[in-house]
Amino acid sequence: MKTLKGRTALVTGASRGLGLYIVRALAREGMNLILAARSAGKLEAIAEELRAGGTEVLCVPTDVGDPESLAGLAARAETETGGVDLLVNNAGVEHTMPFDQVPVNILEQTIDVNLRAPMILSRLLLPHMIARGRGHIVNIASGAAYGGIPYQESYCATKAGLLNLSRSIDATCKLDGHAVGCSTVSPGFVSDAGMYD
């Protein structure tokens, strides 16, 4: 997808951390935005800032760990806008502790938010992109996808899965001749945003 101006981007985890940098950058490119995060108040705060600059913004409070919430997000994104041209799966969680002490519910939450949610949301929106003949998915992974980090086993595993999810979606779209792609951005350590904020 070569043209961003006037297109629509959906960004998860849009209310804080790297999400704020992503949505501001996309707004500068002239994109319309669909912002998703759990906090309606924080979403509206960034939306107000972006609207003041002339950006069209739809806020959809969403718990990406809940498949029904993701389905509602995808439905609103497709029916209340002209459709999603760029999906940025940015929402993520991390927990730092010895692996043998991580509660099972925390393991499940990490998988649900970091890996299952991007899989489900990409699966819900990809058919619409294919039908329109344009679109791109960006999964925000991590440098942790490429090697193990102490006390971050579940985080590293989910980000490695996200990396290969992106590669596989992109390969399938190319093989099938679709004008849709998928890529990964893998940031290193960020001092004032993301998990170190």
HELIX and SHEET records of a PDB file:
HELIX    1   1 LEU A   18  ARG A   28  1                                  11    
HELIX    2   2 ALA A   40  ALA A   52  1                                  13    
HELIX    3   3 PRO A   67  THR A   79  1                                  13    
HELIX    4   4 PHE A   99  GLN A  101  5                                   3    
HELIX    5   5 VAL A  104  ILE A  111  1                                   8    
HELIX    6   6 ASP A  112  ARG A  116  3                                   5    
HELIX    7   7 ALA A  117  ARG A  132  1                                  16    
HELIX    8   8 GLY A  143  TYR A  146  5                                   4    
HELIX    9   9 GLU A  153  LEU A  175  1                                  23    
HELIX   10  10 GLY A  194  TYR A  196  5                                   3    
SHEET    1   A 6 VAL A  57  PRO A  61  0                                        
SHEET    2   A 6 ASN A  32  ALA A  37  1                                        
SHEET    3   A 6 THR A   8  THR A  12  1                                        
SHEET    4   A 6 LEU A  86  ASN A  89  1                                        
SHEET    5   A 6 GLY A 135  ILE A 140  1                                        
SHEET    6   A 6 VAL A 180  VAL A 185  1                                        
END                                                                             
